[in-house]
Amino acid sequence: MVIPDLQIQNILKAYSRQLSLRSKISKEKNEKNIIQKDKISLSAEGKKMWLIDKIAKEIIMQIGNGGERTDTLNEVLNRLSEEFGHPLEVIKENSKGLVFKVVDKENEANSMFLPQSENERLEKRLFEITKAYIYQQLS
């Protein structure tokens, strides 16, 4: 059996048209799937921890902005002072961040600022104590 060249060319054209249609259809399906947005769901405990982190950061920022001292802020600073062993005062300096000062209530001249490494450690600890206090209040 002999198949003429014209028939082979027509079959190849029809085949290429079908392939191009299939690729267009599959692209449209993929684009529809891409448009769908991912959903992120947090557990109740995860939401609570996220909220606690956010509140703790706001309280720490309140210290930095020099806002008025709330009961929560005073309690957190008292806990940090008890843990440190001496009364502490916190001051915000633009270049250094939070700076901690050991306060001598009897003689103000004996008060001293702590070194940078100790400031960094106390700042992290202040954040942890703040989170624990807020968690305790929310429970």
C-alpha positions as CSV (number, residue, x, y, z in Angstrom):
1,M,0.0,0.0,0.0
2,V,1.3,3.4,-0.9
3,I,0.5,6.6,1.0
4,P,0.9,9.8,-0.9
5,D,2.9,12.7,0.5
6,L,-0.1,15.0,0.7
7,Q,-1.9,12.7,3.0
8,I,1.1,12.4,5.3
9,Q,1.4,16.2,5.4
10,N,-2.4,16.6,6.2
11,I,-2.1,14.0,9.1
12,L,1.0,15.8,10.5
13,K,-0.8,19.2,10.4
14,A,-3.9,17.7,12.1
15,Y,-1.7,16.1,14.8
16,S,0.2,19.4,15.4
17,R,-3.1,21.3,15.7
18,Q,-4.4,18.8,18.3
19,L,-1.2,19.1,20.3
20,S,-1.3,22.9,20.3
21,L,-5.0,22.8,21.4
22,R,-4.1,20.4,24.2
23,S,-1.2,22.6,25.4
24,K,-3.5,25.7,25.4
25,I,-6.1,23.9,27.4
26,S,-3.6,22.6,29.9
27,K,-2.1,26.1,30.3
28,E,-5.5,27.5,31.1
29,K,-6.1,24.9,33.7
30,N,-2.8,25.6,35.3
31,E,-3.4,29.3,35.4
32,K,-6.7,28.7,37.1
33,N,-5.0,26.5,39.7
34,I,-2.3,29.2,40.3
35,I,-4.8,31.9,41.0
36,Q,-6.0,30.0,44.1
37,K,-4.6,31.3,47.3
38,D,-3.0,29.2,50.0
39,K,-4.7,29.2,53.4
40,I,-2.8,29.3,56.6
41,S,-4.6,28.1,59.7
42,L,-3.2,28.5,63.2
43,S,-4.3,26.5,66.2
44,A,-5.9,28.4,69.1
45,E,-2.6,28.0,71.0
46,G,-0.6,29.3,68.0
47,K,-2.8,32.3,67.8
48,K,-2.5,32.9,71.5
49,M,1.3,32.8,71.3
50,W,1.3,35.1,68.3
51,L,-0.8,37.6,70.2
52,I,1.4,37.3,73.3
53,D,4.5,38.0,71.1
54,K,2.8,41.1,69.6
55,I,1.7,42.4,73.0
56,A,5.2,41.8,74.5
57,K,6.8,43.7,71.6
58,E,4.4,46.6,72.2
59,I,5.3,46.8,75.9
60,I,9.0,46.8,75.1
61,M,8.4,49.5,72.6
62,Q,6.5,51.5,75.2
63,I,9.7,51.4,77.4
64,G,11.7,52.7,74.4
65,N,9.3,55.5,73.6
66,G,9.4,56.8,77.2
67,G,5.7,56.3,77.6
68,E,4.1,56.2,81.0
69,R,4.8,53.2,83.2
70,T,1.8,50.9,83.4
71,D,1.2,48.3,86.1
72,T,2.2,45.6,83.7
73,L,5.4,47.3,82.8
74,N,6.2,48.0,86.4
75,E,5.5,44.3,87.3
76,V,7.7,43.0,84.5
77,L,10.6,45.4,85.5
78,N,10.2,44.3,89.1
79,R,10.5,40.6,88.1
80,L,13.6,41.4,86.1
81,S,15.1,43.3,89.0
82,E,14.4,40.5,91.4
83,E,16.0,38.0,89.0
84,F,19.0,40.2,88.5
85,G,19.4,40.8,92.3
86,H,19.5,44.7,92.1
87,P,16.9,47.3,91.3
88,L,17.1,48.1,87.6
89,E,16.0,51.1,85.5
90,V,15.6,51.0,81.7
91,I,16.4,53.8,79.4
92,K,16.1,54.0,75.6
93,E,19.2,55.3,73.8
94,N,18.9,55.7,70.0
95,S,22.2,54.2,69.1
96,K,22.3,51.4,71.7
97,G,18.7,50.4,72.1
98,L,17.6,49.6,75.7
99,V,20.2,50.5,78.3
100,F,19.9,49.1,81.8
101,K,21.0,51.0,84.9
102,V,21.6,49.5,88.4
103,V,19.9,51.9,90.8
104,D,21.2,52.6,94.3
105,K,18.2,54.1,96.1
106,E,20.2,55.3,99.0
107,N,22.9,57.0,97.1
108,E,22.1,58.0,93.5
109,A,25.8,58.7,92.8
110,N,26.5,54.9,93.1
111,S,24.0,54.0,90.3
112,M,25.8,52.6,87.3
113,F,25.1,51.6,83.7
114,L,25.7,48.0,82.7
115,P,28.0,46.9,79.8
116,Q,26.6,46.3,76.3
117,S,26.8,42.5,76.6
118,E,24.8,42.6,79.8
119,N,22.3,45.0,78.3
120,E,21.7,42.6,75.4
121,R,21.2,39.6,77.8
122,L,18.8,41.6,80.0
123,E,16.8,42.9,77.0
124,K,16.2,39.3,75.8
125,R,15.3,38.2,79.3
126,L,12.9,41.2,79.7
127,F,11.1,40.0,76.5
128,E,10.9,36.5,77.9
129,I,9.6,37.7,81.3
130,T,7.1,39.9,79.5
131,K,5.8,37.1,77.4
132,A,5.5,34.8,80.5
133,Y,3.6,37.5,82.4
134,I,1.2,38.2,79.6
135,Y,0.6,34.4,79.1
136,Q,-0.2,34.2,82.8
137,Q,-2.6,37.1,82.6
138,L,-4.5,35.6,79.6
139,S,-4.9,32.2,81.2
